[in-house]
Amino acid sequence: MKNSEITGLSKEELVAKIAEEKENLTKLKFAHAISAIENPSRIKKVRRDIARLNTELAKQNAQSATETK
């Protein structure tokens, strides 16, 4: 997921996408533990996507907090 796609999401969409990606990460880790997955770098990519989503959510929360003051 690209940063330009992430910045266009609302808070609700970000929360939903984070939950979806965390579930995806859990499935990938489980599949990798049972037998080696074809592309283990996908785990790294999903972890980074979750971090990007969390960063954008925090940025939007901070922005809304400063607007309300």
Summary of the structure (lengths in Angstrom):
residues: 69
radius of gyration: 14.6
end to end distance: 32.5
largest distance: 52.2
contacts: 160
relative contact order: 0.16
helix: 83%
strand: 0%
